[in-house]
């Protein structure tokens, strides 16, 4: 099986130029180009050859290569149809344990509001999708809000909702220079390890979240 190579900016640039790829701002496309960060994400996720992985937004397949090497099987859901030929015919063609689906993950998970990060996470949790953990890269301030405790200024609805279902932990802070193109804000990788049972018992989850 091939080794991951897209964490190296040189190869990322080669692929983008080969396909004359144009970044789509509406899809929030910033491709990770830091091998150290990629390796840290995979290591912290604790992925083994027994695991089935759902990847949301593979881009040109940078992290997908690392996931395919570590896991039993990977399903990657990508909304941008212009990336599908790159993934299927080029960057992922040497991995036989990857399936690429050209779809909007919000339609796959549930019919949810437009804002992407929270709907994906809460859609997976609220619909009781059988997952043990979510490892996701988000804007730094969003990651901070997910993990803070009561009595802090950032503690709010997102903190309550996430911490009802899972134990959050920031794995890595990722500065803008780790991406191509470079975003204006810092990012963080946060891992949400799902509780077998919520830390508190409520009779009506939907009512609780409406009140929150």
C-alpha positions as CSV (number, residue, x, y, z in Angstrom):
1,X,0.0,0.0,0.0
2,X,1.2,3.5,-0.8
3,X,2.5,5.9,1.8
4,X,0.8,9.2,2.5
5,X,2.6,12.1,0.7
6,X,0.1,15.0,0.5
7,X,1.2,16.5,3.9
8,X,4.2,17.9,2.0
9,X,3.3,21.3,0.5
10,X,5.3,20.5,-2.7
11,X,2.9,17.6,-3.6
12,X,-0.2,19.6,-2.7
13,X,0.9,22.4,-5.0
14,X,1.6,19.8,-7.8
15,X,-1.9,18.3,-7.6
16,X,-3.6,21.7,-7.5
17,X,-1.7,22.9,-10.5
18,X,-2.2,19.7,-12.4
19,X,-6.0,20.0,-12.2
20,X,-6.1,23.8,-12.3
21,X,-8.0,23.7,-9.1
22,X,-9.8,26.9,-7.9
23,X,-10.5,27.2,-4.2
24,X,-14.2,27.7,-3.4
25,X,-14.7,30.2,-0.5
26,X,-18.3,29.0,0.0
27,X,-17.0,25.5,0.9
28,X,-14.4,26.9,3.4
29,X,-11.5,25.1,1.5
30,X,-8.2,25.4,3.3
31,X,-6.0,22.3,2.8
32,X,-3.7,21.2,5.6
33,X,0.0,21.2,4.6
34,X,1.7,20.2,7.9
35,X,2.8,16.6,8.3
36,X,3.4,17.0,12.0
37,X,-0.2,18.2,12.6
38,X,-1.6,15.4,10.5
39,X,0.4,12.7,12.3
40,X,-0.7,14.2,15.7
41,X,-4.3,14.0,14.7
42,X,-4.1,10.4,13.6
43,X,-2.1,9.4,16.7
44,X,-4.4,11.2,19.1
45,X,-7.5,9.7,17.5
46,X,-6.3,6.2,18.4
47,X,-7.3,4.8,15.1
48,X,-6.7,1.1,14.6
49,X,-7.1,-1.4,11.7
50,X,-10.4,-2.4,13.3
51,X,-11.9,1.0,12.8
52,X,-14.4,2.3,10.2
53,X,-13.8,6.1,9.7
54,X,-16.2,8.7,8.3
55,X,-14.3,11.7,7.0
56,X,-16.2,14.9,6.3
57,X,-14.6,17.1,3.6
58,X,-11.5,15.2,2.4
59,X,-10.5,18.0,0.0
60,X,-7.8,16.6,-2.3
61,X,-7.3,13.7,0.1
62,X,-4.5,14.8,2.4
63,X,-5.8,13.4,5.7
64,X,-7.6,10.7,3.8
65,X,-4.3,9.1,2.9
66,X,-3.2,9.0,6.6
67,X,-6.6,7.7,7.6
68,X,-6.5,4.9,4.9
69,X,-3.1,3.8,6.2
70,X,-4.3,3.6,9.8
71,X,-7.9,2.3,9.5
72,X,-9.7,-0.7,8.2
73,X,-12.0,1.4,6.0
74,X,-12.7,5.1,5.2
75,X,-15.7,6.7,3.7
76,X,-15.0,10.3,2.7
77,X,-17.9,12.7,2.0
78,X,-17.0,15.6,-0.3
79,X,-19.5,18.3,-1.5
80,X,-17.3,19.8,-4.2
81,X,-17.8,17.7,-7.4
82,X,-14.7,19.2,-9.0
83,X,-12.6,17.3,-6.3
84,X,-14.1,13.9,-7.1
85,X,-11.9,13.1,-10.1
86,X,-8.8,14.2,-8.2
87,X,-9.7,11.9,-5.3
88,X,-10.8,8.9,-7.3
89,X,-8.4,9.0,-10.2
90,X,-5.3,10.4,-8.5
91,X,-4.6,11.0,-4.8
92,X,-6.6,8.0,-3.5
93,X,-6.3,5.5,-6.3
94,X,-3.6,3.5,-4.5
95,X,-5.8,2.9,-1.5
96,X,-8.4,0.2,-1.9
97,X,-10.1,0.8,1.5
98,X,-11.5,4.3,0.7
99,X,-14.9,5.1,-0.7
100,X,-15.6,8.7,-1.9
101,X,-19.1,10.0,-1.8
102,X,-20.0,13.3,-3.6
103,X,-22.7,14.6,-1.2
104,X,-23.5,17.3,1.3
105,X,-22.9,15.9,4.7
106,X,-25.7,18.0,6.2
107,X,-28.1,16.1,4.0
108,X,-26.5,12.8,4.9
109,X,-26.7,13.4,8.6
110,X,-29.9,15.4,8.9
111,X,-31.9,18.4,7.6
112,X,-30.1,21.0,9.7
113,X,-29.4,24.8,9.7
114,X,-26.7,26.3,7.4
115,X,-23.9,26.8,10.0
116,X,-21.7,23.8,9.4
117,X,-19.6,22.8,12.5
118,X,-22.3,22.6,15.2
119,X,-25.0,21.0,12.9
120,X,-22.6,18.2,11.9
121,X,-21.5,17.5,15.5
122,X,-25.0,17.7,17.0
123,X,-26.6,15.9,14.1
124,X,-24.3,12.9,14.7
125,X,-25.0,13.0,18.4
126,X,-28.8,13.7,18.4
127,X,-29.5,11.1,15.7
128,X,-27.6,8.6,17.8
129,X,-25.2,7.6,15.0
130,X,-23.1,4.8,16.5
131,X,-19.8,6.5,16.8
132,X,-17.3,6.4,19.7
133,X,-15.6,9.7,19.1
134,X,-15.4,12.7,16.8
135,X,-12.1,14.4,15.9
136,X,-12.7,17.6,14.1
137,X,-10.8,20.8,13.2
138,X,-12.7,24.0,13.9
139,X,-12.0,27.7,14.5
140,X,-10.0,28.1,17.7
141,X,-12.7,30.1,19.5
142,X,-15.3,27.4,18.7
143,X,-13.1,24.7,20.2
144,X,-12.6,26.8,23.3
145,X,-16.4,27.2,23.7
146,X,-16.9,23.4,23.4
147,X,-14.6,22.5,26.3
148,X,-14.9,25.4,28.8
149,X,-16.7,24.8,32.1
150,X,-19.5,26.8,34.0
151,X,-18.6,30.2,35.3
152,X,-16.4,31.2,32.3
153,X,-17.4,33.9,29.8
154,X,-17.4,31.4,26.8
155,X,-19.6,28.9,28.5
156,X,-22.9,28.7,26.8
157,X,-25.4,26.6,24.7
158,X,-22.6,25.0,22.6
159,X,-20.7,24.0,25.7
160,X,-23.8,22.5,27.3
161,X,-24.8,20.6,24.2
162,X,-21.5,19.1,23.4
163,X,-20.7,18.2,27.0
164,X,-24.0,16.5,27.5
165,X,-23.0,13.9,24.9
166,X,-19.2,13.8,25.0
167,X,-16.0,14.7,26.9
168,X,-14.1,17.3,24.8
169,X,-10.4,17.8,24.7
170,X,-8.3,20.1,22.4
171,X,-5.6,17.9,20.8
172,X,-3.7,20.6,18.9
173,X,-3.8,24.3,18.1
174,X,-3.2,24.8,14.4
175,X,-2.0,28.3,13.2
176,X,-2.9,29.7,9.8
177,X,0.4,29.0,8.2
178,X,-0.4,25.2,8.3
179,X,-3.0,25.7,5.6
180,X,-3.2,26.5,1.9
181,X,-4.6,29.1,1.3
182,X,-3.8,30.6,4.7
183,X,-7.0,31.5,6.6
184,X,-7.4,34.6,8.7
185,X,-8.2,32.8,12.0
186,X,-6.5,30.2,14.1
187,X,-7.8,26.6,14.2
188,X,-7.8,23.8,16.7
189,X,-8.3,20.1,16.6
190,X,-10.7,18.9,19.2
191,X,-11.7,15.3,20.1
192,X,-15.1,14.5,21.5
193,X,-15.2,11.1,23.2
194,X,-18.8,10.1,23.5
195,X,-20.2,9.0,26.9
196,X,-21.8,5.6,27.0
197,X,-24.5,7.3,29.0
198,X,-25.0,11.1,29.4
199,X,-23.7,12.5,32.7
200,X,-27.2,13.6,33.6
201,X,-30.5,11.9,32.9
202,X,-33.4,13.9,31.4
203,X,-36.8,12.8,30.4
204,X,-37.0,14.8,27.2
205,X,-33.7,15.7,25.3
206,X,-35.5,17.7,22.6
207,X,-37.2,19.9,25.2
208,X,-34.0,20.4,27.1
209,X,-32.2,21.6,24.0
210,X,-35.0,23.9,23.0
211,X,-34.8,25.5,26.4
212,X,-31.0,25.9,26.1
